[in-house]
Amino acid sequence: MGETQPPSDWPGLEPERDGVTYDAQKILNIAGELREVMKPVTGEGYGERLGSINDLSVRGSLSALRTHLQSIDRWEAGKSFNTTLASSHQEFLNVYEDVLENFAIAIALVEAGAGTYLATNAANEGEV
């Protein structure tokens, strides 16, 4: 499959031509806001919020149902279903953790970019 490229007149591809400007502090503020928005999902500072990784870990395990399935004698399909539920729950947690880690990396990259712009601005101001 070929790589998709934007049209050559796509705004922002050539900063000088398109008048692209940046504000390092605004970029830092965006990263901070992204961190705040993610807190309920990561559970950071919020504990067992609905939809957080902590909530999924506890409530998503379907432990009551799984305990009931284990208690039924002579029903191999139920025991197999119980195993499937447990492994599915763990896999979903793994994917959720990967997504949260990727968001954290993206936010860190935004912050790093802002830091680069701050350093560039400081260097440019020193040249004046």
N, CA, C and O atoms as a Tinker XYZ file with bonds, in Angstrom:
   512  protein
     1  N      0.850000   -1.174000    0.000000    73     2
     2  CA     0.000000    0.000000    0.000000    64     1     3
     3  C      0.890000    1.230000    0.000000    63     2     4     5
     4  O      1.841000    1.302000    0.778000    81     3
     5  N      0.596000    2.206000   -0.867000    73     3     6
     6  CA     1.403000    3.414000   -0.989000    64     5     7
     7  C      1.189000    4.362000    0.172000    63     6     8     9
     8  O      0.159000    4.346000    0.846000    81     7
     9  N      2.190000    5.179000    0.378000    73     7    10
    10  CA     2.119000    6.162000    1.451000    64     9    11
    11  C      1.266000    7.335000    0.989000    63    10    12    13
    12  O      1.446000    7.825000   -0.126000    81    11
    13  N      0.355000    7.788000    1.814000    73    11    14
    14  CA    -0.509000    8.902000    1.476000    64    13    15
    15  C      0.192000   10.203000    1.829000    63    14    16    17
    16  O      0.724000   10.346000    2.930000    81    15
    17  N      0.193000   11.136000    0.915000    73    15    18
    18  CA     0.814000   12.437000    1.112000    64    17    19
    19  C     -0.253000   13.518000    0.985000    63    18    20    21
    20  O     -1.167000   13.388000    0.170000    81    19
    21  N     -0.151000   14.581000    1.777000    73    19    22
    22  CA    -1.106000   15.685000    1.622000    64    21    23
    23  C     -0.793000   16.469000    0.344000    63    22    24    25
    24  O      0.324000   16.384000   -0.167000    81    23
    25  N     -1.744000   17.215000   -0.168000    73    23    26
    26  CA    -1.478000   18.045000   -1.352000    64    25    27
    27  C     -0.371000   19.059000   -1.050000    63    26    28    29
    28  O     -0.201000   19.472000    0.097000    81    27
    29  N      0.370000   19.452000   -2.066000    73    27    30
    30  CA     1.503000   20.361000   -1.860000    64    29    31
    31  C      1.072000   21.723000   -1.337000    63    30    32    33
    32  O      1.881000   22.430000   -0.736000    81    31
    33  N     -0.191000   22.112000   -1.553000    73    31    34
    34  CA    -0.654000   23.409000   -1.052000    64    33    35
    35  C     -1.331000   23.299000    0.319000    63    34    36    37
    36  O     -2.014000   24.226000    0.753000    81    35
    37  N     -1.139000   22.166000    0.994000    73    35    38
    38  CA    -1.725000   21.953000    2.322000    64    37    39
    39  C     -1.170000   23.007000    3.287000    63    38    40    41
    40  O      0.046000   23.167000    3.393000    81    39
    41  N     -2.052000   23.726000    3.989000    73    39    42
    42  CA    -1.574000   24.791000    4.886000    64    41    43
    43  C     -0.648000   24.252000    5.977000    63    42    44    45
    44  O     -0.932000   23.230000    6.602000    81    43
    45  N      0.460000   24.957000    6.190000    73    43    46
    46  CA     1.381000   24.619000    7.258000    64    45    47
    47  C      2.562000   23.778000    6.840000    63    46    48    49
    48  O      3.493000   23.597000    7.625000    81    47
    49  N      2.554000   23.251000    5.607000    73    47    50
    50  CA     3.679000   22.424000    5.170000    64    49    51
    51  C      4.948000   23.245000    5.014000    63    50    52    53
    52  O      6.047000   22.757000    5.280000    81    51
    53  N      4.797000   24.486000    4.585000    73    51    54
    54  CA     5.947000   25.381000    4.456000    64    53    55
    55  C      5.707000   26.567000    5.386000    63    54    56    57
    56  O      4.970000   27.491000    5.042000    81    55
    57  N      6.333000   26.540000    6.573000    73    55    58
    58  CA     6.054000   27.570000    7.576000    64    57    59
    59  C      6.205000   28.998000    7.060000    63    58    60    61
    60  O      5.361000   29.845000    7.350000    81    59
    61  N      7.269000   29.283000    6.298000    73    59    62
    62  CA     7.471000   30.650000    5.812000    64    61    63
    63  C      6.348000   31.056000    4.857000    63    62    64    65
    64  O      5.789000   32.148000    4.970000    81    63
    65  N      6.025000   30.166000    3.917000    73    63    66
    66  CA     4.983000   30.459000    2.928000    64    65    67
    67  C      3.626000   30.659000    3.587000    63    66    68    69
    68  O      2.866000   31.553000    3.216000    81    67
    69  N      3.333000   29.805000    4.579000    73    67    70
    70  CA     1.993000   29.773000    5.163000    64    69    71
    71  C      1.847000   30.631000    6.413000    63    70    72    73
    72  O      0.770000   30.684000    7.008000    81    71
    73  N      2.928000   31.306000    6.818000    73    71    74
    74  CA     2.849000   32.182000    7.991000    64    73    75
    75  C      2.617000   31.424000    9.281000    63    74    76    77
    76  O      1.909000   31.912000   10.161000    81    75
    77  N      3.199000   30.239000    9.413000    73    75    78
    78  CA     3.023000   29.422000   10.612000    64    77    79
    79  C      3.778000   30.058000   11.778000    63    78    80    81
    80  O      4.965000   30.365000   11.680000    81    79
    81  N      3.075000   30.240000   12.850000    73    79    82
    82  CA     3.707000   30.743000   14.071000    64    81    83
    83  C      3.400000   29.765000   15.198000    63    82    84    85
    84  O      2.535000   28.900000   15.060000    81    83
    85  N      4.098000   29.903000   16.292000    73    83    86
    86  CA     3.870000   29.034000   17.435000    64    85    87
    87  C      4.066000   29.840000   18.701000    63    86    88    89
    88  O      4.765000   30.853000   18.725000    81    87
    89  N      3.435000   29.364000   19.735000    73    87    90
    90  CA     3.581000   29.969000   21.051000    64    89    91
    91  C      3.913000   28.820000   21.998000    63    90    92    93
    92  O      3.055000   28.005000   22.336000    81    91
    93  N      5.175000   28.771000   22.417000    73    91    94
    94  CA     5.639000   27.653000   23.241000    64    93    95
    95  C      4.823000   27.518000   24.520000    63    94    96    97
    96  O      4.549000   26.403000   24.962000    81    95
    97  N      4.433000   28.635000   25.118000    73    95    98
    98  CA     3.649000   28.564000   26.354000    64    97    99
    99  C      2.273000   27.964000   26.097000    63    98   100   101
   100  O      1.776000   27.189000   26.914000    81    99
   101  N      1.656000   28.309000   24.976000    73    99   102
   102  CA     0.356000   27.718000   24.636000    64   101   103
   103  C      0.489000   26.215000   24.426000    63   102   104   105
   104  O     -0.386000   25.443000   24.818000    81   103
   105  N      1.590000   25.811000   23.804000    73   103   106
   106  CA     1.819000   24.379000   23.585000    64   105   107
   107  C      1.963000   23.671000   24.930000    63   106   108   109
   108  O      1.405000   22.591000   25.124000    81   107
   109  N      2.710000   24.273000   25.862000    73   107   110
   110  CA     2.826000   23.701000   27.218000    64   109   111
   111  C      1.472000   23.642000   27.909000    63   110   112   113
   112  O      1.155000   22.667000   28.591000    81   111
   113  N      0.671000   24.694000   27.729000    73   111   114
   114  CA    -0.660000   24.716000   28.337000    64   113   115
   115  C     -1.539000   23.594000   27.783000    63   114   116   117
   116  O     -2.301000   22.969000   28.520000    81   115
   117  N     -1.423000   23.348000   26.480000    73   115   118
   118  CA    -2.188000   22.256000   25.858000    64   117   119
   119  C     -1.780000   20.924000   26.462000    63   118   120   121
   120  O     -2.632000   20.095000   26.786000    81   119
   121  N     -0.475000   20.718000   26.614000    73   119   122
   122  CA     0.000000   19.465000   27.218000    64   121   123
   123  C     -0.545000   19.321000   28.634000    63   122   124   125
   124  O     -0.962000   18.232000   29.030000    81   123
   125  N     -0.546000   20.407000   29.395000    73   123   126
   126  CA    -1.088000   20.367000   30.752000    64   125   127
   127  C     -2.570000   20.038000   30.770000    63   126   128   129
   128  O     -3.032000   19.264000   31.608000    81   127
   129  N     -3.314000   20.628000   29.843000    73   127   130
   130  CA    -4.749000   20.339000   29.752000    64   129   131
   131  C     -4.994000   18.881000   29.365000    63   130   132   133
   132  O     -5.901000   18.235000   29.890000    81   131
   133  N     -4.178000   18.373000   28.444000    73   131   134
   134  CA    -4.313000   16.963000   28.061000    64   133   135
   135  C     -4.067000   16.054000   29.261000    63   134   136   137
   136  O     -4.781000   15.069000   29.448000    81   135
   137  N     -3.066000   16.376000   30.072000    73   135   138
   138  CA    -2.794000   15.596000   31.287000    64   137   139
   139  C     -3.997000   15.619000   32.229000    63   138   140   141
   140  O     -4.373000   14.589000   32.788000    81   139
   141  N     -4.600000   16.801000   32.402000    73   139   142
   142  CA    -5.765000   16.927000   33.281000    64   141   143
   143  C     -6.947000   16.112000   32.763000    63   142   144   145
   144  O     -7.639000   15.445000   33.533000    81   143
   145  N     -7.169000   16.172000   31.458000    73   143   146
   146  CA    -8.290000   15.443000   30.855000    64   145   147
   147  C     -8.106000   13.939000   31.024000    63   146   148   149
   148  O     -9.086000   13.209000   31.172000    81   147
   149  N     -6.870000   13.473000   31.006000    73   147   150
   150  CA    -6.593000   12.043000   31.107000    64   149   151
   151  C     -6.670000   11.522000   32.546000    63   150   152   153
   152  O     -6.784000   10.313000   32.747000    81   151
   153  N     -6.612000   12.395000   33.541000    73   151   154
   154  CA    -6.587000   11.936000   34.931000    64   153   155
   155  C     -7.766000   11.034000   35.310000    63   154   156   157
   156  O     -7.551000   10.004000   35.948000    81   155
   157  N     -8.999000   11.384000   34.941000    73   155   158
   158  CA   -10.097000   10.469000   35.302000    64   157   159
   159  C     -9.970000    9.090000   34.653000    63   158   160   161
   160  O    -10.393000    8.089000   35.231000    81   159
   161  N     -9.393000    9.040000   33.459000    73   159   162
   162  CA    -9.254000    7.768000   32.755000    64   161   163
   163  C     -8.125000    6.934000   33.363000    63   162   164   165
   164  O     -8.246000    5.717000   33.507000    81   163
   165  N     -7.030000    7.603000   33.717000    73   163   166
   166  CA    -5.910000    6.879000   34.313000    64   165   167
   167  C     -6.165000    6.575000   35.780000    63   166   168   169
   168  O     -5.503000    5.719000   36.367000    81   167
   169  N     -7.134000    7.282000   36.375000    73   167   170
   170  CA    -7.426000    7.090000   37.799000    64   169   171
   171  C     -6.553000    7.950000   38.675000    63   170   172   173
   172  O     -6.696000    7.925000   39.897000    81   171
   173  N     -5.653000    8.712000   38.086000    73   171   174
   174  CA    -4.713000    9.545000   38.834000    64   173   175
   175  C     -5.461000   10.618000   39.628000    63   174   176   177
   176  O     -6.115000   11.494000   39.061000    81   175
   177  N     -5.346000   10.525000   40.937000    73   175   178
   178  CA    -5.972000   11.515000   41.798000    64   177   179
   179  C     -7.468000   11.364000   41.938000    63   178   180   181
   180  O     -8.107000   12.168000   42.616000    81   179
   181  N     -8.042000   10.352000   41.314000    73   179   182
   182  CA    -9.487000   10.205000   41.327000    64   181   183
   183  C     -9.960000    8.873000   41.903000    63   182   184   185
   184  O    -11.147000    8.714000   42.188000    81   183
   185  N     -9.071000    7.936000   42.075000    73   183   186
   186  CA    -9.469000    6.634000   42.604000    64   185   187
   187  C    -10.279000    5.832000   41.614000    63   186   188   189
   188  O     -9.917000    5.727000   40.442000    81   187
   189  N    -11.359000    5.273000   42.075000    73   187   190
   190  CA   -12.158000    4.340000   41.273000    64   189   191
   191  C    -13.232000    5.054000   40.448000    63   190   192   193
   192  O    -14.416000    4.766000   40.617000    81   191
   193  N    -12.853000    5.964000   39.572000    73   191   194
   194  CA   -13.811000    6.656000   38.717000    64   193   195
   195  C    -14.328000    5.706000   37.646000    63   194   196   197
   196  O    -13.592000    4.855000   37.147000    81   195
   197  N    -15.598000    5.863000   37.301000    73   195   198
   198  CA   -16.171000    5.050000   36.233000    64   197   199
   199  C    -15.388000    5.276000   34.946000    63   198   200   201
   200  O    -15.141000    6.414000   34.548000    81   199
   201  N    -15.009000    4.199000   34.313000    73   199   202
   202  CA   -14.267000    4.266000   33.073000    64   201   203
   203  C    -12.766000    4.320000   33.234000    63   202   204   205
   204  O    -12.035000    4.235000   32.248000    81   203
   205  N    -12.292000    4.460000   34.465000    73   203   206
   206  CA   -10.846000    4.507000   34.676000    64   205   207
   207  C    -10.269000    3.098000   34.560000    63   206   208   209
   208  O    -10.999000    2.107000   34.577000    81   207
   209  N     -8.970000    3.034000   34.445000    73   207   210
   210  CA    -8.299000    1.731000   34.389000    64   209   211
   211  C     -8.561000    0.959000   35.680000    63   210   212   213
   212  O     -8.698000   -0.264000   35.659000    81   211
   213  N     -8.630000    1.677000   36.802000    73   211   214
   214  CA    -8.923000    1.021000   38.083000    64   213   215
   215  C    -10.329000    0.428000   38.083000    63   214   216   217
   216  O    -10.546000   -0.692000   38.545000    81   215
   217  N    -11.279000    1.201000   37.557000    73   215   218
   218  CA   -12.666000    0.737000   37.490000    64   217   219
   219  C    -12.771000   -0.503000   36.605000    63   218   220   221
   220  O    -13.436000   -1.475000   36.962000    81   219
   221  N    -12.122000   -0.461000   35.469000    73   219   222
   222  CA   -12.147000   -1.613000   34.561000    64   221   223
   223  C    -11.496000   -2.826000   35.213000    63   222   224   225
   224  O    -11.965000   -3.952000   35.051000    81   223
   225  N    -10.433000   -2.596000   35.937000    73   223   226
   226  CA    -9.733000   -3.698000   36.594000    64   225   227
   227  C    -10.635000   -4.400000   37.607000    63   226   228   229
   228  O    -10.649000   -5.627000   37.696000    81   227
   229  N    -11.385000   -3.606000   38.368000    73   227   230
   230  CA   -12.225000   -4.177000   39.427000    64   229   231
   231  C    -13.568000   -4.665000   38.885000    63   230   232   233
   232  O    -13.928000   -5.830000   39.053000    81   231
   233  N    -14.298000   -3.768000   38.237000    73   231   234
   234  CA   -15.665000   -4.100000   37.815000    64   233   235
   235  C    -15.723000   -4.887000   36.511000    63   234   236   237
   236  O    -16.679000   -5.623000   36.265000    81   235
   237  N    -14.726000   -4.733000   35.698000    73   235   238
   238  CA   -14.733000   -5.407000   34.403000    64   237   239
   239  C    -14.387000   -6.873000   34.475000    63   238   240   241
   240  O    -14.485000   -7.584000   33.475000    81   239
   241  N    -13.983000   -7.336000   35.644000    73   239   242
   242  CA   -13.586000   -8.744000   35.762000    64   241   243
   243  C    -14.779000   -9.684000   35.798000    63   242   244   245
   244  O    -14.620000  -10.889000   35.601000    81   243
   245  N    -15.977000   -9.152000   36.048000    73   243   246
   246  CA   -17.197000   -9.960000   36.160000    64   245   247
   247  C    -17.006000  -11.081000   37.189000    63   246   248   249
   248  O    -17.436000  -12.215000   36.977000    81   247
   249  N    -16.359000  -10.745000   38.296000    73   247   250
   250  CA   -15.994000  -11.755000   39.285000    64   249   251
   251  C    -17.201000  -12.500000   39.852000    63   250   252   253
   252  O    -17.116000  -13.704000   40.092000    81   251
   253  N    -18.330000  -11.807000   40.072000    73   251   254
   254  CA   -19.508000  -12.498000   40.613000    64   253   255
   255  C    -20.013000  -13.553000   39.628000    63   254   256   257
   256  O    -20.339000  -14.674000   40.019000    81   255
   257  N    -20.072000  -13.185000   38.358000    73   255   258
   258  CA   -20.513000  -14.136000   37.342000    64   257   259
   259  C    -19.528000  -15.294000   37.236000    63   258   260   261
   260  O    -19.928000  -16.454000   37.138000    81   259
   261  N    -18.256000  -14.976000   37.258000    73   259   262
   262  CA   -17.243000  -16.018000   37.138000    64   261   263
   263  C    -17.286000  -16.965000   38.331000    63   262   264   265
   264  O    -17.127000  -18.174000   38.162000    81   263
   265  N    -17.499000  -16.440000   39.527000    73   263   266
   266  CA   -17.617000  -17.286000   40.716000    64   265   267
   267  C    -18.823000  -18.211000   40.579000    63   266   268   269
   268  O    -18.752000  -19.392000   40.916000    81   267
   269  N    -19.923000  -17.663000   40.084000    73   267   270
   270  CA   -21.127000  -18.473000   39.887000    64   269   271
   271  C    -20.871000  -19.577000   38.855000    63   270   272   273
   272  O    -21.273000  -20.725000   39.050000    81   271
   273  N    -20.203000  -19.220000   37.761000    73   271   274
   274  CA   -19.903000  -20.232000   36.737000    64   273   275
   275  C    -19.037000  -21.353000   37.297000    63   274   276   277
   276  O    -19.232000  -22.520000   36.958000    81   275
   277  N    -18.088000  -21.004000   38.148000    73   275   278
   278  CA   -17.202000  -22.016000   38.734000    64   277   279
   279  C    -17.953000  -22.938000   39.685000    63   278   280   281
   280  O    -17.556000  -24.084000   39.897000    81   279
   281  N    -19.033000  -22.430000   40.253000    73   279   282
   282  CA   -19.754000  -23.237000   41.243000    64   281   283
   283  C    -20.681000  -24.283000   40.616000    63   282   284   285
   284  O    -21.179000  -25.164000   41.317000    81   283
   285  N    -20.913000  -24.194000   39.327000    73   283   286
   286  CA   -21.821000  -25.137000   38.664000    64   285   287
   287  C    -21.054000  -26.401000   38.302000    63   286   288   289
   288  O    -20.147000  -26.380000   37.471000    81   287
   289  N    -21.435000  -27.499000   38.942000    73   287   290
   290  CA   -20.778000  -28.780000   38.675000    64   289   291
   291  C    -21.243000  -29.352000   37.340000    63   290   292   293
   292  O    -22.349000  -29.079000   36.876000    81   291
   293  N    -20.389000  -30.132000   36.755000    73   291   294
   294  CA   -20.665000  -30.879000   35.528000    64   293   295
   295  C    -21.158000  -30.003000   34.370000    63   294   296   297
   296  O    -22.046000  -30.399000   33.614000    81   295
   297  N    -20.573000  -28.816000   34.244000    73   295   298
   298  CA   -20.900000  -27.974000   33.093000    64   297   299
   299  C    -19.595000  -27.431000   32.533000    63   298   300   301
   300  O    -19.161000  -26.327000   32.859000    81   299
   301  N    -18.990000  -28.239000   31.687000    73   299   302
   302  CA   -17.677000  -27.903000   31.130000    64   301   303
   303  C    -17.717000  -26.624000   30.296000    63   302   304   305
   304  O    -16.754000  -25.857000   30.296000    81   303
   305  N    -18.819000  -26.387000   29.586000    73   303   306
   306  CA   -18.926000  -25.162000   28.779000    64   305   307
   307  C    -18.890000  -23.929000   29.679000    63   306   308   309
   308  O    -18.320000  -22.904000   29.305000    81   307
   309  N    -19.490000  -24.022000   30.849000    73   307   310
   310  CA   -19.466000  -22.900000   31.800000    64   309   311
   311  C    -18.063000  -22.633000   32.308000    63   310   312   313
   312  O    -17.648000  -21.482000   32.444000    81   311
   313  N    -17.340000  -23.696000   32.584000    73   311   314
   314  CA   -15.960000  -23.545000   33.052000    64   313   315
   315  C    -15.087000  -22.951000   31.937000    63   314   316   317
   316  O    -14.218000  -22.117000   32.191000    81   315
   317  N    -15.333000  -23.389000   30.720000    73   315   318
   318  CA   -14.598000  -22.856000   29.572000    64   317   319
   319  C    -14.943000  -21.376000   29.364000    63   318   320   321
   320  O    -14.062000  -20.562000   29.087000    81   319
   321  N    -16.218000  -21.039000   29.499000    73   319   322
   322  CA   -16.655000  -19.649000   29.368000    64   321   323
   323  C    -16.002000  -18.790000   30.448000    63   322   324   325
   324  O    -15.593000  -17.660000   30.182000    81   323
   325  N    -15.905000  -19.317000   31.653000    73   323   326
   326  CA   -15.258000  -18.617000   32.757000    64   325   327
   327  C    -13.803000  -18.295000   32.407000    63   326   328   329
   328  O    -13.338000  -17.179000   32.641000    81   327
   329  N    -13.098000  -19.258000   31.855000    73   327   330
   330  CA   -11.706000  -19.052000   31.453000    64   329   331
   331  C    -11.612000  -17.993000   30.359000    63   330   332   333
   332  O    -10.717000  -17.148000   30.376000    81   331
   333  N    -12.543000  -18.046000   29.409000    73   331   334
   334  CA   -12.571000  -17.064000   28.325000    64   333   335
   335  C    -12.823000  -15.662000   28.872000    63   334   336   337
   336  O    -12.189000  -14.701000   28.437000    81   335
   337  N    -13.750000  -15.543000   29.829000    73   335   338
   338  CA   -14.023000  -14.238000   30.444000    64   337   339
   339  C    -12.774000  -13.684000   31.125000    63   338   340   341
   340  O    -12.453000  -12.504000   30.980000    81   339
   341  N    -12.079000  -14.532000   31.860000    73   339   342
   342  CA   -10.880000  -14.094000   32.578000    64   341   343
   343  C     -9.797000  -13.641000   31.608000    63   342   344   345
   344  O     -9.187000  -12.591000   31.809000    81   343
   345  N     -9.554000  -14.412000   30.568000    73   343   346
   346  CA    -8.495000  -14.043000   29.623000    64   345   347
   347  C     -8.892000  -12.817000   28.802000    63   346   348   349
   348  O     -8.038000  -11.992000   28.480000    81   347
   349  N    -10.173000  -12.685000   28.460000    73   347   350
   350  CA   -10.648000  -11.511000   27.722000    64   349   351
   351  C    -10.499000  -10.255000   28.562000    63   350   352   353
   352  O    -10.080000   -9.211000   28.061000    81   351
   353  N    -10.839000  -10.352000   29.831000    73   351   354
   354  CA   -10.699000   -9.218000   30.742000    64   353   355
   355  C     -9.242000   -8.784000   30.826000    63   354   356   357
   356  O     -8.946000   -7.591000   30.765000    81   355
   357  N     -8.335000   -9.737000   30.966000    73   355   358
   358  CA    -6.915000   -9.406000   31.059000    64   357   359
   359  C     -6.414000   -8.778000   29.757000    63   358   360   361
   360  O     -5.647000   -7.816000   29.785000    81   359
   361  N     -6.841000   -9.314000   28.636000    73   359   362
   362  CA    -6.409000   -8.760000   27.349000    64   361   363
   363  C     -6.931000   -7.336000   27.175000    63   362   364   365
   364  O     -6.208000   -6.464000   26.692000    81   363
   365  N     -8.181000   -7.097000   27.564000    73   363   366
   366  CA    -8.746000   -5.753000   27.463000    64   365   367
   367  C     -7.967000   -4.789000   28.357000    63   366   368   369
   368  O     -7.695000   -3.657000   27.957000    81   367
   369  N     -7.607000   -5.230000   29.566000    73   367   370
   370  CA    -6.782000   -4.396000   30.451000    64   369   371
   371  C     -5.438000   -4.084000   29.803000    63   370   372   373
   372  O     -4.963000   -2.951000   29.876000    81   371
   373  N     -4.827000   -5.073000   29.174000    73   371   374
   374  CA    -3.536000   -4.863000   28.511000    64   373   375
   375  C     -3.651000   -3.811000   27.413000    63   374   376   377
   376  O     -2.796000   -2.933000   27.298000    81   375
   377  N     -4.700000   -3.899000   26.610000    73   375   378
   378  CA    -4.899000   -2.934000   25.530000    64   377   379
   379  C     -5.159000   -1.541000   26.106000    63   378   380   381
   380  O     -4.614000   -0.551000   25.618000    81   379
   381  N     -5.986000   -1.470000   27.139000    73   379   382
   382  CA    -6.301000   -0.193000   27.789000    64   381   383
   383  C     -5.008000    0.441000   28.323000    63   382   384   385
   384  O     -4.788000    1.640000   28.153000    81   383
   385  N     -4.172000   -0.352000   28.955000    73   383   386
   386  CA    -2.901000    0.153000   29.483000    64   385   387
   387  C     -2.000000    0.638000   28.350000    63   386   388   389
   388  O     -1.324000    1.656000   28.497000    81   387
   389  N     -1.981000   -0.071000   27.226000    73   387   390
   390  CA    -1.198000    0.364000   26.071000    64   389   391
   391  C     -1.691000    1.711000   25.548000    63   390   392   393
   392  O     -0.890000    2.588000   25.227000    81   391
   393  N     -2.998000    1.870000   25.464000    73   391   394
   394  CA    -3.579000    3.133000   24.991000    64   393   395
   395  C     -3.188000    4.270000   25.939000    63   394   396   397
   396  O     -2.780000    5.342000   25.492000    81   395
   397  N     -3.312000    4.034000   27.242000    73   395   398
   398  CA    -2.953000    5.070000   28.213000    64   397   399
   399  C     -1.468000    5.419000   28.126000    63   398   400   401
   400  O     -1.090000    6.585000   28.238000    81   399
   401  N     -0.641000    4.411000   27.928000    73   399   402
   402  CA     0.797000    4.653000   27.792000    64   401   403
   403  C      1.083000    5.471000   26.534000    63   402   404   405
   404  O      1.915000    6.378000   26.563000    81   403
   405  N      0.402000    5.161000   25.432000    73   403   406
   406  CA     0.594000    5.910000   24.195000    64   405   407
   407  C      0.133000    7.362000   24.336000    63   406   408   409
   408  O      0.771000    8.267000   23.799000    81   407
   409  N     -0.972000    7.591000   25.056000    73   407   410
   410  CA    -1.408000    8.953000   25.324000    64   409   411
   411  C     -0.360000    9.692000   26.142000    63   410   412   413
   412  O     -0.051000   10.847000   25.852000    81   411
   413  N      0.189000    9.040000   27.160000    73   411   414
   414  CA     1.216000    9.669000   27.997000    64   413   415
   415  C      2.444000   10.025000   27.161000    63   414   416   417
   416  O      3.033000   11.090000   27.347000    81   415
   417  N      2.828000    9.152000   26.255000    73   415   418
   418  CA     3.974000    9.427000   25.383000    64   417   419
   419  C      3.672000   10.614000   24.469000    63   418   420   421
   420  O      4.517000   11.488000   24.283000    81   419
   421  N      2.477000   10.642000   23.905000    73   419   422
   422  CA     2.099000   11.749000   23.023000    64   421   423
   423  C      2.133000   13.078000   23.778000    63   422   424   425
   424  O      2.620000   14.079000   23.252000    81   423
   425  N      1.623000   13.088000   24.995000    73   423   426
   426  CA     1.633000   14.312000   25.802000    64   425   427
   427  C      3.072000   14.722000   26.118000    63   426   428   429
   428  O      3.408000   15.905000   26.064000    81   427
   429  N      3.914000   13.754000   26.445000    73   427   430
   430  CA     5.326000   14.048000   26.716000    64   429   431
   431  C      6.004000   14.629000   25.474000    63   430   432   433
   432  O      6.843000   15.521000   25.592000    81   431
   433  N      5.653000   14.138000   24.294000    73   431   434
   434  CA     6.220000   14.665000   23.060000    64   433   435
   435  C      5.772000   16.103000   22.807000    63   434   436   437
   436  O      6.555000   16.929000   22.337000    81   435
   437  N      4.515000   16.398000   23.120000    73   435   438
   438  CA     4.026000   17.776000   22.993000    64   437   439
   439  C      4.819000   18.681000   23.935000    63   438   440   441
   440  O      5.239000   19.772000   23.550000    81   439
   441  N      5.020000   18.219000   25.177000    73   439   442
   442  CA     5.809000   19.002000   26.134000    64   441   443
   443  C      7.250000   19.178000   25.665000    63   442   444   445
   444  O      7.821000   20.260000   25.803000    81   443
   445  N      7.830000   18.129000   25.119000    73   443   446
   446  CA     9.206000   18.216000   24.624000    64   445   447
   447  C      9.296000   19.206000   23.468000    63   446   448   449
   448  O     10.249000   19.979000   23.374000    81   447
   449  N      8.301000   19.177000   22.593000    73   447   450
   450  CA     8.278000   20.139000   21.487000    64   449   451
   451  C      8.195000   21.557000   21.996000    63   450   452   453
   452  O      8.879000   22.444000   21.485000    81   451
   453  N      7.364000   21.782000   22.999000    73   451   454
   454  CA     7.257000   23.118000   23.591000    64   453   455
   455  C      8.589000   23.529000   24.204000    63   454   456   457
   456  O      8.994000   24.686000   24.091000    81   455
   457  N      9.267000   22.595000   24.849000    73   455   458
   458  CA    10.574000   22.889000   25.429000    64   457   459
   459  C     11.579000   23.269000   24.358000    63   458   460   461
   460  O     12.400000   24.164000   24.562000    81   459
   461  N     11.518000   22.597000   23.222000    73   459   462
   462  CA    12.404000   22.928000   22.105000    64   461   463
   463  C     12.126000   24.347000   21.624000    63   462   464   465
   464  O     13.056000   25.115000   21.378000    81   463
   465  N     10.844000   24.697000   21.489000    73   463   466
   466  CA    10.486000   26.051000   21.060000    64   465   467
   467  C     10.929000   27.089000   22.085000    63   466   468   469
   468  O     11.402000   28.164000   21.715000    81   467
   469  N     10.778000   26.769000   23.387000    73   467   470
   470  CA    11.233000   27.699000   24.422000    64   469   471
   471  C     12.736000   27.919000   24.319000    63   470   472   473
   472  O     13.208000   29.052000   24.421000    81   471
   473  N     13.483000   26.852000   24.119000    73   471   474
   474  CA    14.946000   26.964000   24.000000    64   473   475
   475  C     15.313000   27.759000   22.748000    63   474   476   477
   476  O     16.228000   28.581000   22.786000    81   475
   477  N     14.612000   27.522000   21.644000    73   475   478
   478  CA    14.864000   28.264000   20.404000    64   477   479
   479  C     14.573000   29.734000   20.603000    63   478   480   481
   480  O     15.347000   30.593000   20.180000    81   479
   481  N     13.449000   30.024000   21.252000    73   479   482
   482  CA    13.095000   31.420000   21.512000    64   481   483
   483  C     14.172000   32.086000   22.380000    63   482   484   485
   484  O     14.583000   33.212000   22.099000    81   483
   485  N     14.621000   31.405000   23.416000    73   483   486
   486  CA    15.640000   31.960000   24.305000    64   485   487
   487  C     16.934000   32.213000   23.544000    63   486   488   489
   488  O     17.591000   33.235000   23.744000    81   487
   489  N     17.298000   31.276000   22.671000    73   487   490
   490  CA    18.530000   31.441000   21.888000    64   489   491
   491  C     18.385000   32.609000   20.915000    63   490   492   493
   492  O     19.313000   33.398000   20.736000    81   491
   493  N     17.218000   32.712000   20.291000    73   491   494
   494  CA    16.987000   33.805000   19.338000    64   493   495
   495  C     16.984000   35.157000   20.031000    63   494   496   497
   496  O     17.495000   36.139000   19.492000    81   495
   497  N     16.412000   35.209000   21.221000    73   495   498
   498  CA    16.391000   36.464000   21.968000    64   497   499
   499  C     17.780000   36.856000   22.413000    63   498   500   501
   500  O     18.076000   38.045000   22.530000    81   499
   501  N     18.645000   35.877000   22.665000    73   499   502
   502  CA    20.023000   36.160000   23.047000    64   501   503
   503  C     20.838000   36.719000   21.905000    63   502   504   505
   504  O     21.844000   37.392000   22.129000    81   503
   505  N     20.410000   36.444000   20.663000    73   503   506
   506  CA    21.136000   36.926000   19.487000    64   505   507
   507  C     20.797000   38.355000   19.147000    63   506   508   509
   508  O     21.552000   39.023000   18.441000    81   507
   509  N     19.667000   38.834000   19.642000    73   507   510
   510  CA    19.199000   40.184000   19.258000    64   509   511
   511  C     20.062000   41.257000   19.800000    63   510   512
   512  O     19.801000   42.437000   19.566000    81   511
